[in-house]
Amino acid sequence: MQLFHGTDEEYPAEPGDMVEICAAEVRFPAVIKKLHPKSGEVTVSFEGIDPVLDMIILRKSARVPFSAVQFVERGA
């Protein structure tokens, strides 16, 4: 599976990568936890990224389509 950052280069998706989940006009910061290549989905976590976001979002993780993920930066 590949994540694309704009139109520059291809980055292989890895657990720990920082991404944004794009839902309509809203973007949520998240971290990739697990890849699901057969279904074309990724499990992401919202926990520990932003204290305000931790209070707003009740679910701390979600499984989302790979097409809704935009690469932000490589994980540690």
GIBELGI-V298509 format. One record per backbone hydrogen bond with DSSP energy under -1.0 kcal/mol. CO is the residue of the C=O (numbers start at 1). NH is the residue of the N-H. If there is no record, write none. Layout:
CO:NH
CO:NH
This chain:
1:13
3:11
5:8
9:5
11:3
14:17
17:32
18:72
18:73
19:30
20:70
21:28
23:26
26:23
28:21
30:19
31:45
32:16
34:43
36:40
36:41
40:66
41:36
42:64
43:33
43:34
44:62
45:31
46:49
50:54
51:55
52:56
53:57
60:46
62:44
64:42
65:68
66:69
68:22
70:20
73:18
